[in-house]
Amino acid sequence: MGGDLGRPARAILRDPETPAAPEVLVLESTYGDRLHSKDDETVEGLVAIVNKTVERGGRVVVPAFAVGRTQELVAMLHDLTESERIPEVPIFVDSPMAKRATSIFVHHPECFDDETFAAFREKDGAPFGFKRLRYIGSPDESRALNDRKEPCLIISASGMCEGGRVLHHLQHALGNAKNTVLFVGYQGEGTLGRRLRDGAEVVNVYGEPCTVRAEIAALDGFSAHADQHEILEWVGGFASPPRTIFLVHGDLAPAETLAKLLRERTGATVHIPELGQEFDLWE
């Protein structure tokens, strides 16, 4: 069993469940060598990024995964606007998949935590249907966002900037120093998102060079992937440790760091498999 683990105490997604005693575990290692920021630090970071971008008359473009990440970010932006910690600016979710996924969330509020469930029932569909939020439908509506002059927030897929509508928003926004591109999730090696996070001064968008003048920011506290502490705590909750662990979904350095810690704490045989590699689980 195993795969992507997820994180505890998320407002929208349920906490990871702990199985009794798996013999073989396939486990992510995305953040196996680091810890996420505390929740309050993530909130303060988002407040600062939005406020300074709006003050300079720019827009915040957020490449975000359509399921889970977008909904969590929208919920937080709603709370921050309601508490007047960020200004009343238009918020656009420009992703057909995110729009469809959100409709599923809306029909299953029983999956939220208690606070979000209460807000959804008592505040006219908040946090997914409040007045300043608009879900973009057609490609023409999407392109029209680039004609807007006033500050706004645009949340669009794909999360790693490898396709989808976010590309034309980046093409429009990257050349303007007033704007901010905010990453709220893991950026895989070789992706456009990773190149931007690593400080590239010029990137290709739709095959054309684009000079990066916009501010590039990142808040890893939004990540749906467990950090090192959360992974180790989850594995430590088993009735007995796994015999074998396979680490996947991560770069080599964090996987190696996590493998060492898991070997020390569980005594398990820990593998970082290569593509196409085969293993005999039971002899």
N, C-alpha and C positions, 0 to 999 in steps of 0.2 A: 504494500500500500504506500501511498505518499504522493509527492508532487509539490505544487505550490502550497505553502502553509497558510498564509494570511496572518492577520494581526488581531490581538485582543482589543477590546474596548473601542471598536469602531461604531460610530452612530448608525451607519447604514447597513454594514455587513455583519453577519453573526460572527461570534468568536469561534476560533478553531476548536474542534472537539478532540479530546484525547482518547485514543483507543487503549485497550487494556495492555496488550503485550504482542505487538507485531514481531515476527521473526525477521522479516526483510523489509527495509524501509527505503523508499525512493524519496529524496528530500531536496528541496531547493537550497541553493547556496548564494543567492543574489547578493545579500548583505552579510555574508558570513564573516567579514572582517571589520564590521563597523556597527555603530549604534545609531538609531534614529534620534533626531531632536525630540525633546519633550513636547507634549501637545501644546503647552502654553507658548513655547518658543516658536512653534510652527504658526500659531495664530498671530503672534506679534510680528513675525516675518511677513505674513500675508498682508496684514494691516499696513505695514511700512511700505511694501512694494506697491500696493494699490494707491495709497495716498500720495506718494511722491510722483507716481506716473500721472495721476489725474491732475496734480498741481502743475505739472509742466505741460499739460494739454495733450497728453499721449493716450495710447490704448495699451491694454494688457492682453497679449495673445497667449493662451494657455493650451499647448498640445496635451491632450488628455485622453486616456483610454475610455471608451464609450460606456463600459459596464463597471459600475462601482466607483471608479475614481471621479468621473464627471458628477455623479449624484452626490458624492460626499463633499466635493468642492462647492457645488451649488448650495447645499445645505449650510455650509459654513459661511458663504457669502451672504446668504439670507440673514443669518444670525447677526453678522457684523453690521449689516445695513440697518437692521431693526434696532440695534443698540447704538447706532450713529457713530460707530468706530470707523466706518468708511463712508464716503459720500454716496448719495443717490445717483448712480450712473446706470445706463442700460447694461444689462447682462444678456449675452446671446449664447445659446448652445447651438453650435452649427455642426451637427453630426446626425444624419438620418438614423444610424444605429443607436446613438445615445437617446434620441427621441423615442424610438421604439422600446428601448430597454427601460427608460424612465416610466413609460406607461405600465410596464409590468411591476415596477416598484410601487407605483401608485395603487395598483390593484391588490398589493400584498403588504400593507403597512404593518401587519402583525410581525413582520420580520425585522422591524426597526427596534432600537432600544426604547425604553419607556418615554424618555423626554421627546424624542423625535416623533413617536407615535402620538403623543398628546398634542404636539404642535400641529401635526397633520390633521387631526380630528377637529381641533378647536380654532385653527387659524386659516380656514378656507383653502386647504390643500397645501399649505406651507409644509416643507420647504421646496416643493417642486412646482408650485403653481402661483407664486407670488407675482405682484403686479409689475415689477421692474424686469422680470425674466421673460425672455422670448425664445421659443424653439424655432429654428430656421428650417424651412422645408425645401423649397425648390433651389436648384443651382443659381437661378437669377437672383433670388433673395440673398443667397450666400455671397455672390459677387457684389451685390449692392452694398454690403457692409463696408467694403473698401472705399466707398464714396462718402462715408460719414466723416464729418470734421470734428465733432465733439468727442471727448473721452468716453471710452466704453471698455467692457471686458468681453472677450471672445474666447469661448472654450470650444475647441474643435479637435477632431481626430485626424490622423492617427497620433497616438501618444509618443511615438519615436520619430515622427515627421517623415515617415517613409511612404506616405501616400495619403489620400483623402483630401478633404477641403482645407485642412490646416496649411497646406502648401501654398495656396494662393494668398492666404492671410500672412504667411511669413514673407512671401515675395513682396507684399505691399508694405509690411511693417519693419522689416529688418534694416532698411536704409535710413530710417528716421530716428534720431537720437532721443526724441521725446518718448518713444515707445519702449515697452518691456516685453520680452519673451520669457515666460515663467514656466519652468519645468517642474512637474509635481510627481514624477515617477522615474523609474530606472530607464536609462538610455543604453541600449546594447552597443557593443563594439561595431564600428563600421556604419552606424546609422547617422543620418543628418542631425538628429537630436544630440548624439554624442559629440559630433564635431562642433556644434554650437556650444555645448556645455564645456568643451575643452578649450574654448577661446578662439576658434577659427575666425580670421578676419574677413575671409571671402569664402562663400559656399555656393554650390550650384543648386538652383531651384528651377525645376522644369528644364534642366539642361543649360541654364544661363547663369553666368556669374552674378552673385549678389553680395555687395559689400555690407558687412555687419556694422551698423552704427547704433542700433538699439541696445539697450541694457539687457544682458542675459542673466537671469536669476534662477535659482533652484531651491525648492523646499522638499527635501527627501522625507520629511515627517508625514507627508501625504501618502507615501508608498503603501501599497497593499501587501507588500512582501515583508515578512518578519525580519527583524534585525538579528544580530548574533545572539544577544541576550534572550530574545523571545524564542529563537529556535532551540537554544540549549535548555531553556526552562520547559518548553513543550516536550522535548525528548525526555527530560528528566521526570516527567509526570507519568511515564509508563510504569505498569506494575513490575515489569522486568525489561531490561534493555534489549534492543534488537541484536540479532546475531550478525547481521550484515546491513550496511548502509551504503546506498549509492547517492552521491551528490550530483545534482543536475542544475540546470537553469542558473548559470552564473559564470563569471569570468574565472580564469584559473587561479589567480591570486586569492580571492576570497574563498574559493572552494578549498584550497590547500590549507588556509588558516583554520577554517571550520573543521576540516577533516582531522587536523591535529588535536583540536579541543574535544571532538567527539570520541576519538580513540582514547584519550586520557580519561574521559568522564564515564564512558560506557563500556570500554573494553571491546567494542564491536570492531569487526573488519570493515574499514571504510574505503570505498573505491570512488575515484573520479573517472568515470568511463569515457572513453573516446568514441567518436562516431563509428558505428558498426561493430564495436567490441561486444563479444558474447561472454556470458558467465553461466556456470552451472550452479543453480541455487541449492539444489538438493542432490546429493550423490548416493 
